[in-house]
Amino acid sequence: MKMVKKITKNKKTYYVCAECNFTYKDKKIAAKCENWCRKHHSCNVEITKYAVKF
Ligand SMILES: [Zn+2]
């Protein structure tokens, strides 16, 4: 089973949804995204609006 991935960029920790690869500062939101993605096979804009862009 896939899990939220922890990454470090510019000395900051981020969490990546293993399903859609969106990156979040908040682990809880990343987990939420992953649950949504797994269930619905699509992204929820209410969640992905918190995604971090590099
Ligand atoms: Zn996702």
N, CA, C, O and the ligand as a Tripos MOL2 file, in Angstrom:
@<TRIPOS>MOLECULE
protein
  217   215    55     0     0
PROTEIN
NO_CHARGES

@<TRIPOS>ATOM
      1 N           0.8340   -1.2030    0.0000 N.3       1 MET1
      2 CA          0.0000    0.0000    0.0000 C.3       1 MET1
      3 C           0.8710    1.2560    0.0000 C.2       1 MET1
      4 O           1.8500    1.3620    0.7380 O.2       1 MET1
      5 N           0.4900    2.1740   -0.8270 N.am      2 LYS2
      6 CA          1.2350    3.4220   -0.9230 C.3       2 LYS2
      7 C           0.9890    4.2870    0.3060 C.2       2 LYS2
      8 O          -0.0430    4.1910    0.9700 O.2       2 LYS2
      9 N           1.9700    5.1290    0.5800 N.am      3 MET3
     10 CA          1.8510    6.0230    1.7360 C.3       3 MET3
     11 C           2.3680    7.4050    1.4040 C.2       3 MET3
     12 O           3.1390    7.5840    0.4620 O.2       3 MET3
     13 N           1.9430    8.3660    2.1740 N.am      4 VAL4
     14 CA          2.4540    9.7270    2.0320 C.3       4 VAL4
     15 C           3.9700    9.6840    2.1690 C.2       4 VAL4
     16 O           4.5090    9.0990    3.1080 O.2       4 VAL4
     17 N           4.6320   10.3060    1.2290 N.am      5 LYS5
     18 CA          6.0820   10.3020    1.1730 C.3       5 LYS5
     19 C           6.6210   11.5900    1.7870 C.2       5 LYS5
     20 O           6.1100   12.6810    1.5340 O.2       5 LYS5
     21 N           7.6670   11.4370    2.5990 N.am      6 LYS6
     22 CA          8.2680   12.6000    3.2270 C.3       6 LYS6
     23 C           9.4880   13.0120    2.4270 C.2       6 LYS6
     24 O          10.3600   12.1880    2.1540 O.2       6 LYS6
     25 N           9.5570   14.2760    2.0490 N.am      7 ILE7
     26 CA         10.7320   14.7530    1.3170 C.3       7 ILE7
     27 C          11.2800   16.0160    1.9710 C.2       7 ILE7
     28 O          10.5660   16.7250    2.6800 O.2       7 ILE7
     29 N          12.5410   16.2820    1.7250 N.am      8 THR8
     30 CA         13.1520   17.4980    2.2540 C.3       8 THR8
     31 C          13.6550   18.3330    1.0990 C.2       8 THR8
     32 O          14.4110   17.8560    0.2520 O.2       8 THR8
     33 N          13.2320   19.5750    1.0710 N.am      9 LYS9
     34 CA         13.6640   20.5170    0.0350 C.3       9 LYS9
     35 C          13.9820   21.8320    0.6930 C.2       9 LYS9
     36 O          13.1980   22.3390    1.4950 O.2       9 LYS9
     37 N          15.1270   22.3890    0.3610 N.am     10 ASN10
     38 CA         15.5570   23.6560    0.9500 C.3      10 ASN10
     39 C          15.4390   23.6240    2.4790 C.2      10 ASN10
     40 O          14.9910   24.5850    3.1050 O.2      10 ASN10
     41 N          15.8470   22.5040    3.0510 N.am     11 LYS11
     42 CA         15.8460   22.2980    4.5070 C.3      11 LYS11
     43 C          14.4550   22.3210    5.1290 C.2      11 LYS11
     44 O          14.3130   22.4710    6.3420 O.2      11 LYS11
     45 N          13.4430   22.1720    4.3030 N.am     12 LYS12
     46 CA         12.0840   22.0940    4.8280 C.3      12 LYS12
     47 C          11.5020   20.7410    4.4860 C.2      12 LYS12
     48 O          11.8540   20.1290    3.4780 O.2      12 LYS12
     49 N          10.6140   20.2900    5.3370 N.am     13 THR13
     50 CA         10.0020   18.9900    5.1310 C.3      13 THR13
     51 C           8.6470   19.1370    4.4470 C.2      13 THR13
     52 O           7.8260   19.9730    4.8260 O.2      13 THR13
     53 N           8.4390   18.3180    3.4470 N.am     14 TYR14
     54 CA          7.1680   18.3150    2.7280 C.3      14 TYR14
     55 C           6.6500   16.8920    2.6390 C.2      14 TYR14
     56 O           7.3910   15.9220    2.8040 O.2      14 TYR14
     57 N           5.3750   16.7990    2.3770 N.am     15 TYR15
     58 CA          4.7410   15.4930    2.2750 C.3      15 TYR15
     59 C           4.0840   15.3580    0.9120 C.2      15 TYR15
     60 O           3.3660   16.2500    0.4610 O.2      15 TYR15
     61 N           4.3390   14.2390    0.2720 N.am     16 VAL16
     62 CA          3.8670   14.0310   -1.0970 C.3      16 VAL16
     63 C           2.7930   12.9540   -1.1380 C.2      16 VAL16
     64 O           2.9620   11.8680   -0.5850 O.2      16 VAL16
     65 N           1.7020   13.2680   -1.7940 N.am     17 CYS17
     66 CA          0.6570   12.2830   -2.0190 C.3      17 CYS17
     67 C           1.2000   11.2500   -3.0070 C.2      17 CYS17
     68 O           1.6170   11.6000   -4.1110 O.2      17 CYS17
     69 N           1.1940    9.9950   -2.6090 N.am     18 ALA18
     70 CA          1.7530    8.9480   -3.4570 C.3      18 ALA18
     71 C           0.8930    8.6720   -4.6840 C.2      18 ALA18
     72 O           1.3540    8.0460   -5.6380 O.2      18 ALA18
     73 N          -0.3360    9.1300   -4.6630 N.am     19 GLU19
     74 CA         -1.2470    8.8800   -5.7830 C.3      19 GLU19
     75 C          -1.1030    9.9340   -6.8830 C.2      19 GLU19
     76 O          -0.9900    9.5880   -8.0600 O.2      19 GLU19
     77 N          -1.1060   11.1990   -6.5140 N.am     20 CYS20
     78 CA         -1.0910   12.2570   -7.5320 C.3      20 CYS20
     79 C           0.1910   13.0840   -7.5320 C.2      20 CYS20
     80 O           0.3940   13.9330   -8.3990 O.2      20 CYS20
     81 N           1.0600   12.8220   -6.5400 N.am     21 ASN21
     82 CA          2.3470   13.5250   -6.4310 C.3      21 ASN21
     83 C           2.2570   15.0140   -6.1140 C.2      21 ASN21
     84 O           3.2360   15.7400   -6.2880 O.2      21 ASN21
     85 N           1.1230   15.4670   -5.6610 N.am     22 PHE22
     86 CA          1.0560   16.8320   -5.1660 C.3      22 PHE22
     87 C           1.8030   16.8710   -3.8400 C.2      22 PHE22
     88 O           1.8050   15.9000   -3.0830 O.2      22 PHE22
     89 N           2.4340   18.0040   -3.5730 N.am     23 THR23
     90 CA          3.2680   18.1460   -2.3870 C.3      23 THR23
     91 C           2.6470   19.1410   -1.4150 C.2      23 THR23
     92 O           2.1440   20.1910   -1.8130 O.2      23 THR23
     93 N           2.6910   18.7890   -0.1380 N.am     24 TYR24
     94 CA          2.0720   19.6270    0.8890 C.3      24 TYR24
     95 C           3.0260   19.8690    2.0380 C.2      24 TYR24
     96 O           3.9190   19.0620    2.2980 O.2      24 TYR24
     97 N           2.8350   20.9910    2.7290 N.am     25 LYS25
     98 CA          3.6310   21.2740    3.9220 C.3      25 LYS25
     99 C           3.0580   20.5240    5.1140 C.2      25 LYS25
    100 O           3.7640   20.1950    6.0670 O.2      25 LYS25
    101 N           1.7720   20.2660    5.0330 N.am     26 ASP26
    102 CA          1.0730   19.6360    6.1500 C.3      26 ASP26
    103 C           0.8130   18.1550    5.8620 C.2      26 ASP26
    104 O           0.1830   17.7950    4.8670 O.2      26 ASP26
    105 N           1.3080   17.3280    6.7470 N.am     27 LYS27
    106 CA          1.1610   15.8920    6.5580 C.3      27 LYS27
    107 C          -0.3030   15.4600    6.5400 C.2      27 LYS27
    108 O          -0.6910   14.5530    5.8040 O.2      27 LYS27
    109 N          -1.0990   16.1250    7.3610 N.am     28 LYS28
    110 CA         -2.5270   15.7800    7.4350 C.3      28 LYS28
    111 C          -3.2370   16.0330    6.1090 C.2      28 LYS28
    112 O          -4.0980   15.2590    5.6910 O.2      28 LYS28
    113 N          -2.8610   17.1250    5.4610 N.am     29 ILE29
    114 CA         -3.4880   17.4380    4.1730 C.3      29 ILE29
    115 C          -3.0160   16.4480    3.1040 C.2      29 ILE29
    116 O          -3.8000   16.0280    2.2530 O.2      29 ILE29
    117 N          -1.7590   16.0870    3.1520 N.am     30 ALA30
    118 CA         -1.2320   15.1040    2.2050 C.3      30 ALA30
    119 C          -1.9540   13.7690    2.3630 C.2      30 ALA30
    120 O          -2.2680   13.1040    1.3760 O.2      30 ALA30
    121 N          -2.2110   13.3860    3.6010 N.am     31 ALA31
    122 CA         -2.9170   12.1330    3.8740 C.3      31 ALA31
    123 C          -4.3610   12.2150    3.3800 C.2      31 ALA31
    124 O          -4.9140   11.2480    2.8570 O.2      31 ALA31
    125 N          -4.9460   13.3810    3.5550 N.am     32 LYS32
    126 CA         -6.3140   13.6220    3.1060 C.3      32 LYS32
    127 C          -6.3940   13.4990    1.5810 C.2      32 LYS32
    128 O          -7.2980   12.8700    1.0310 O.2      32 LYS32
    129 N          -5.4280   14.1160    0.9290 N.am     33 CYS33
    130 CA         -5.3440   14.0760   -0.5270 C.3      33 CYS33
    131 C          -5.2220   12.6290   -0.9930 C.2      33 CYS33
    132 O          -5.9080   12.1980   -1.9200 O.2      33 CYS33
    133 N          -4.3490   11.8990   -0.3400 N.am     34 GLU34
    134 CA         -4.1170   10.5260   -0.7380 C.3      34 GLU34
    135 C          -5.3640    9.6550   -0.5610 C.2      34 GLU34
    136 O          -5.6750    8.8130   -1.4040 O.2      34 GLU34
    137 N          -6.0550    9.8700    0.5270 N.am     35 ASN35
    138 CA         -7.2940    9.1260    0.7510 C.3      35 ASN35
    139 C          -8.3070    9.4360   -0.3360 C.2      35 ASN35
    140 O          -8.9830    8.5510   -0.8600 O.2      35 ASN35
    141 N          -8.3910   10.7230   -0.6600 N.am     36 TRP36
    142 CA         -9.3290   11.1530   -1.7040 C.3      36 TRP36
    143 C          -8.9480   10.5500   -3.0480 C.2      36 TRP36
    144 O          -9.7900    9.9850   -3.7460 O.2      36 TRP36
    145 N          -7.6820   10.6720   -3.4040 N.am     37 CYS37
    146 CA         -7.2010   10.1890   -4.7060 C.3      37 CYS37
    147 C          -7.4450    8.6930   -4.8670 C.2      37 CYS37
    148 O          -7.8480    8.2220   -5.9300 O.2      37 CYS37
    149 N          -7.1970    7.9730   -3.8070 N.am     38 ARG38
    150 CA         -7.3430    6.5250   -3.8490 C.3      38 ARG38
    151 C          -8.8070    6.1350   -4.0410 C.2      38 ARG38
    152 O          -9.1280    5.2020   -4.7770 O.2      38 ARG38
    153 N          -9.6650    6.8560   -3.3760 N.am     39 LYS39
    154 CA        -11.0940    6.5630   -3.4040 C.3      39 LYS39
    155 C         -11.7750    7.0060   -4.6950 C.2      39 LYS39
    156 O         -12.5810    6.2800   -5.2770 O.2      39 LYS39
    157 N         -11.4260    8.2190   -5.1260 N.am     40 HIS40
    158 CA        -12.1500    8.8210   -6.2470 C.3      40 HIS40
    159 C         -11.3710    8.8370   -7.5630 C.2      40 HIS40
    160 O         -11.9340    9.1470   -8.6130 O.2      40 HIS40
    161 N         -10.0830    8.5040   -7.5090 N.am     41 HIS41
    162 CA         -9.2370    8.5290   -8.7080 C.3      41 HIS41
    163 C          -9.2980    9.8640   -9.4280 C.2      41 HIS41
    164 O          -9.2530    9.9410  -10.6560 O.2      41 HIS41
    165 N          -9.4000   10.9000   -8.6320 N.am     42 SER42
    166 CA         -9.3410   12.2590   -9.1590 C.3      42 SER42
    167 C          -8.8780   13.1560   -8.0250 C.2      42 SER42
    168 O          -8.7850   12.7230   -6.8760 O.2      42 SER42
    169 N          -8.5870   14.4100   -8.3520 N.am     43 CYS43
    170 CA         -8.1330   15.3170   -7.3060 C.3      43 CYS43
    171 C          -9.2630   16.2310   -6.8480 C.2      43 CYS43
    172 O         -10.1560   16.5940   -7.6130 O.2      43 CYS43
    173 N          -9.1890   16.5810   -5.5870 N.am     44 ASN44
    174 CA        -10.1680   17.4750   -4.9940 C.3      44 ASN44
    175 C          -9.5270   18.8590   -4.9050 C.2      44 ASN44
    176 O          -8.5490   19.0430   -4.1800 O.2      44 ASN44
    177 N         -10.0720   19.8320   -5.6360 N.am     45 VAL45
    178 CA         -9.4780   21.1760   -5.6290 C.3      45 VAL45
    179 C          -9.4680   21.7970   -4.2420 C.2      45 VAL45
    180 O          -8.6260   22.6460   -3.9500 O.2      45 VAL45
    181 N         -10.3830   21.3890   -3.3940 N.am     46 GLU46
    182 CA        -10.4080   21.9020   -2.0190 C.3      46 GLU46
    183 C          -9.1810   21.4220   -1.2400 C.2      46 GLU46
    184 O          -8.8030   22.0220   -0.2340 O.2      46 GLU46
    185 N          -8.5780   20.3590   -1.7040 N.am     47 ILE47
    186 CA         -7.3580   19.8410   -1.0720 C.3      47 ILE47
    187 C          -6.1310   20.3210   -1.8450 C.2      47 ILE47
    188 O          -5.1620   20.7930   -1.2520 O.2      47 ILE47
    189 N          -6.1800   20.1970   -3.1590 N.am     48 THR48
    190 CA         -4.9840   20.5200   -3.9590 C.3      48 THR48
    191 C          -4.6620   22.0190   -3.9670 C.2      48 THR48
    192 O          -3.5620   22.4080   -4.3590 O.2      48 THR48
    193 N          -5.5870   22.8440   -3.5480 N.am     49 LYS49
    194 CA         -5.2710   24.2820   -3.4650 C.3      49 LYS49
    195 C          -4.2050   24.5550   -2.3920 C.2      49 LYS49
    196 O          -3.5850   25.6190   -2.3800 O.2      49 LYS49
    197 N          -4.0040   23.6020   -1.5120 N.am     50 TYR50
    198 CA         -2.9590   23.7460   -0.4960 C.3      50 TYR50
    199 C          -1.6210   23.1930   -0.9640 C.2      50 TYR50
    200 O          -0.6300   23.2590   -0.2370 O.2      50 TYR50
    201 N          -1.5910   22.6580   -2.1520 N.am     51 ALA51
    202 CA         -0.3520   22.0600   -2.6630 C.3      51 ALA51
    203 C           0.7360   23.1160   -2.8300 C.2      51 ALA51
    204 O           0.4670   24.2820   -3.1180 O.2      51 ALA51
    205 N           1.9660   22.6670   -2.6380 N.am     52 VAL52
    206 CA          3.1210   23.5470   -2.7650 C.3      52 VAL52
    207 C           3.6930   23.3760   -4.1810 C.2      52 VAL52
    208 O           3.8300   22.2590   -4.6800 O.2      52 VAL52
    209 N           4.0190   24.4960   -4.8030 N.am     53 LYS53
    210 CA          4.6240   24.4270   -6.1360 C.3      53 LYS53
    211 C           6.1060   24.7730   -6.0070 C.2      53 LYS53
    212 O           6.4870   25.7340   -5.3380 O.2      53 LYS53
    213 N           6.9080   23.9800   -6.6520 N.am     54 PHE54
    214 CA          8.3490   24.2560   -6.6220 C.3      54 PHE54
    215 C           8.8070   24.9600   -7.8940 C.2      54 PHE54
    216 O           9.9900   25.2680   -8.0380 O.2      54 PHE54
    217 ZN         -3.4310   13.1800   -4.1550 Zn       55 ZN55
@<TRIPOS>BOND
     1     1     2 1
     2     2     3 1
     3     3     4 2
     4     3     5 am
     5     5     6 1
     6     6     7 1
     7     7     8 2
     8     7     9 am
     9     9    10 1
    10    10    11 1
    11    11    12 2
    12    11    13 am
    13    13    14 1
    14    14    15 1
    15    15    16 2
    16    15    17 am
    17    17    18 1
    18    18    19 1
    19    19    20 2
    20    19    21 am
    21    21    22 1
    22    22    23 1
    23    23    24 2
    24    23    25 am
    25    25    26 1
    26    26    27 1
    27    27    28 2
    28    27    29 am
    29    29    30 1
    30    30    31 1
    31    31    32 2
    32    31    33 am
    33    33    34 1
    34    34    35 1
    35    35    36 2
    36    35    37 am
    37    37    38 1
    38    38    39 1
    39    39    40 2
    40    39    41 am
    41    41    42 1
    42    42    43 1
    43    43    44 2
    44    43    45 am
    45    45    46 1
    46    46    47 1
    47    47    48 2
    48    47    49 am
    49    49    50 1
    50    50    51 1
    51    51    52 2
    52    51    53 am
    53    53    54 1
    54    54    55 1
    55    55    56 2
    56    55    57 am
    57    57    58 1
    58    58    59 1
    59    59    60 2
    60    59    61 am
    61    61    62 1
    62    62    63 1
    63    63    64 2
    64    63    65 am
    65    65    66 1
    66    66    67 1
    67    67    68 2
    68    67    69 am
    69    69    70 1
    70    70    71 1
    71    71    72 2
    72    71    73 am
    73    73    74 1
    74    74    75 1
    75    75    76 2
    76    75    77 am
    77    77    78 1
    78    78    79 1
    79    79    80 2
    80    79    81 am
    81    81    82 1
    82    82    83 1
    83    83    84 2
    84    83    85 am
    85    85    86 1
    86    86    87 1
    87    87    88 2
    88    87    89 am
    89    89    90 1
    90    90    91 1
    91    91    92 2
    92    91    93 am
    93    93    94 1
    94    94    95 1
    95    95    96 2
    96    95    97 am
    97    97    98 1
    98    98    99 1
    99    99   100 2
   100    99   101 am
   101   101   102 1
   102   102   103 1
   103   103   104 2
   104   103   105 am
   105   105   106 1
   106   106   107 1
   107   107   108 2
   108   107   109 am
   109   109   110 1
   110   110   111 1
   111   111   112 2
   112   111   113 am
   113   113   114 1
   114   114   115 1
   115   115   116 2
   116   115   117 am
   117   117   118 1
   118   118   119 1
   119   119   120 2
   120   119   121 am
   121   121   122 1
   122   122   123 1
   123   123   124 2
   124   123   125 am
   125   125   126 1
   126   126   127 1
   127   127   128 2
   128   127   129 am
   129   129   130 1
   130   130   131 1
   131   131   132 2
   132   131   133 am
   133   133   134 1
   134   134   135 1
   135   135   136 2
   136   135   137 am
   137   137   138 1
   138   138   139 1
   139   139   140 2
   140   139   141 am
   141   141   142 1
   142   142   143 1
   143   143   144 2
   144   143   145 am
   145   145   146 1
   146   146   147 1
   147   147   148 2
   148   147   149 am
   149   149   150 1
   150   150   151 1
   151   151   152 2
   152   151   153 am
   153   153   154 1
   154   154   155 1
   155   155   156 2
   156   155   157 am
   157   157   158 1
   158   158   159 1
   159   159   160 2
   160   159   161 am
   161   161   162 1
   162   162   163 1
   163   163   164 2
   164   163   165 am
   165   165   166 1
   166   166   167 1
   167   167   168 2
   168   167   169 am
   169   169   170 1
   170   170   171 1
   171   171   172 2
   172   171   173 am
   173   173   174 1
   174   174   175 1
   175   175   176 2
   176   175   177 am
   177   177   178 1
   178   178   179 1
   179   179   180 2
   180   179   181 am
   181   181   182 1
   182   182   183 1
   183   183   184 2
   184   183   185 am
   185   185   186 1
   186   186   187 1
   187   187   188 2
   188   187   189 am
   189   189   190 1
   190   190   191 1
   191   191   192 2
   192   191   193 am
   193   193   194 1
   194   194   195 1
   195   195   196 2
   196   195   197 am
   197   197   198 1
   198   198   199 1
   199   199   200 2
   200   199   201 am
   201   201   202 1
   202   202   203 1
   203   203   204 2
   204   203   205 am
   205   205   206 1
   206   206   207 1
   207   207   208 2
   208   207   209 am
   209   209   210 1
   210   210   211 1
   211   211   212 2
   212   211   213 am
   213   213   214 1
   214   214   215 1
   215   215   216 2
@<TRIPOS>SUBSTRUCTURE
     1 MET1         2 RESIDUE 1 A MET
     2 LYS2         6 RESIDUE 1 A LYS
     3 MET3        10 RESIDUE 1 A MET
     4 VAL4        14 RESIDUE 1 A VAL
     5 LYS5        18 RESIDUE 1 A LYS
     6 LYS6        22 RESIDUE 1 A LYS
     7 ILE7        26 RESIDUE 1 A ILE
     8 THR8        30 RESIDUE 1 A THR
     9 LYS9        34 RESIDUE 1 A LYS
    10 ASN10       38 RESIDUE 1 A ASN
    11 LYS11       42 RESIDUE 1 A LYS
    12 LYS12       46 RESIDUE 1 A LYS
    13 THR13       50 RESIDUE 1 A THR
    14 TYR14       54 RESIDUE 1 A TYR
    15 TYR15       58 RESIDUE 1 A TYR
    16 VAL16       62 RESIDUE 1 A VAL
    17 CYS17       66 RESIDUE 1 A CYS
    18 ALA18       70 RESIDUE 1 A ALA
    19 GLU19       74 RESIDUE 1 A GLU
    20 CYS20       78 RESIDUE 1 A CYS
    21 ASN21       82 RESIDUE 1 A ASN
    22 PHE22       86 RESIDUE 1 A PHE
    23 THR23       90 RESIDUE 1 A THR
    24 TYR24       94 RESIDUE 1 A TYR
    25 LYS25       98 RESIDUE 1 A LYS
    26 ASP26      102 RESIDUE 1 A ASP
    27 LYS27      106 RESIDUE 1 A LYS
    28 LYS28      110 RESIDUE 1 A LYS
    29 ILE29      114 RESIDUE 1 A ILE
    30 ALA30      118 RESIDUE 1 A ALA
    31 ALA31      122 RESIDUE 1 A ALA
    32 LYS32      126 RESIDUE 1 A LYS
    33 CYS33      130 RESIDUE 1 A CYS
    34 GLU34      134 RESIDUE 1 A GLU
    35 ASN35      138 RESIDUE 1 A ASN
    36 TRP36      142 RESIDUE 1 A TRP
    37 CYS37      146 RESIDUE 1 A CYS
    38 ARG38      150 RESIDUE 1 A ARG
    39 LYS39      154 RESIDUE 1 A LYS
    40 HIS40      158 RESIDUE 1 A HIS
    41 HIS41      162 RESIDUE 1 A HIS
    42 SER42      166 RESIDUE 1 A SER
    43 CYS43      170 RESIDUE 1 A CYS
    44 ASN44      174 RESIDUE 1 A ASN
    45 VAL45      178 RESIDUE 1 A VAL
    46 GLU46      182 RESIDUE 1 A GLU
    47 ILE47      186 RESIDUE 1 A ILE
    48 THR48      190 RESIDUE 1 A THR
    49 LYS49      194 RESIDUE 1 A LYS
    50 TYR50      198 RESIDUE 1 A TYR
    51 ALA51      202 RESIDUE 1 A ALA
    52 VAL52      206 RESIDUE 1 A VAL
    53 LYS53      210 RESIDUE 1 A LYS
    54 PHE54      214 RESIDUE 1 A PHE
    55 ZN55       217 GROUP 0 **** ****
